[in-house]
Amino acid sequence: MTRQYFGTDGIRGRVNADKMTADMAMRVGQAAGCHFLRGGHKHRVVIGKDTRLSGYMMESAMVAGFTSVGMDVVMTGPLPTPAIAMLTREMRADLGVMISASHNPYEDNGIKLFGPDGFKLSDEDEAAIEALLAKGCQLADAANVGRARRIDDARGRYIHAVKGSLSSAIRLDGLKIAVDCANGAAYHVAPSAFWELGAEVVTIGTSPNGTNINLNVGSTHLATIQSATVASGADIGIALDGDADRLIVVDENGKVVDGDQIMALIGSEWAADGRLRGGGVVATIMSNLGLERSLAGKGLDLVRTKVGDRHVLETMKARGYNVGGEQSGHMILLDHATTGDGTVAALQVLAALVRSGKPASELLHQFDPVPQLLKNVRYASGSKPLEADAVQSAISAGEERLGENGRVVIRASGTEPVIRVMAEGDDDTLVEDVVDTICGAVEKAAG
């Protein structure tokens, strides 16, 4: 079945255009509700959101959809995506919903769905919901329409869970931390968690107004946290995205530390403590070759997956790993969360900083990244430039030139008509030439 609504991470689009309308949100609520009306118990869904202005509209529409098919609704207000996954499981709910477009601007919004186990839905569940969207659902009779209520302690529950991810022996006293919450879902809970553990917290991006989420702040606009960390004399900077499932760190000098370095640190720390399962770390094909070499030097494996945190998670669950993530900052630590959690990952970094007594610039430099270059080539919708013989020949030639000390990764974007061309190797001049040659072949094939 061809997907009409669900992408790689739920449903996402421009508000009041494309897929993100109130009518669509209500229909998704009805379809998802019908799909999870299983068994004779009273059914419940937990709904959270980030700080986008359109969240009010989407939340109200989804409440109408779920209650119309007989599901009770619990609303949490603005909370990180991992908090909704946690509450879905803790409250024995049948379904969890996060209304967010993650790191996108406020004009966009999205719907992420979690099953009763707190994990994102399977392809089969999403396909079943799409089928119900197409054919419609049976509405509840008047006596069985659902009820809706807000809970006031959701923030406190999540903060307590986040703090519980650390040993009780770990305190953050003496640390000065700059925290950028992207004017998003973690604007209250992340600074509170760090402060309660003893840190001095400098906050950025904690004044959401509905339209400033991710606006020149957060993990995709790092200049703000870089300058704030240096200017405030902080020991480390923490940058989250709009729904706080992503983490990027900057050291005391303002240097960016990406997801690969964070995975190397957490994987090594957990291996030393005997907590690492699976014998290594799971990451995507985009993670730097330097990460792979660094882990190998410590006797640890790097298992690669397709791009997307759901692919990382599927592999982790299937093979028994408990640390995984993406270079972009999604960190999945299955001992503590069922999805990416930027705040939990940040606390693991901070705990390592406390134990080591080293400055962040020393601790977080786990390896020297191999020169890596990524370029995008846009193509006309409907064309298939990757199938051209000339493009395949260029890719093969590039792989041969880089040899065993490099990699070529070519993939079509799942969200736009763009071919992403990435190469890495020890010779940055060679890497650039390989990427440019392949890009040229793709451009020619795309017309």
Secondary structure, DSSP 8 states (H G I E B T S, - for coil): ---SS-BTTBEEEEBTSTTBSHHHHHHHHHHHHHHT--SSS--EEEEEE-S-TTHHHHHHHHHHHHHHTT-EEEEEEE--HHHHHHHHHHTT-SEEEEE--TTS-TTEEEEEEE-TTSSB--HHHHHHHHHHHHH------GGG---EEE-S-HHHHHHHHHHTTS-TT---TT-EEEEE-TTSTTTTHHHHHHHHTT-EEEEES----SS-TTSS-STT-THHHHHHHHHHT-SEEEEE-TTS-BEEEEETT--EE-HHHHHHHHHHHHHHHT---TTEEEEETTS-HHHHHHHHHTT-EEEEE-SSHHHHHHHHHHHT--EEE-TTSBEEETTT-SS--HHHHHHHHHHHHHHH---HHHHT--S----EEEEEEE--TT--GGGSHHHHHHHHHHHHHHGGGEEEEEEE-SSSSEEEEEEEES-HHHHHHHHHHHHHHHHHHH-
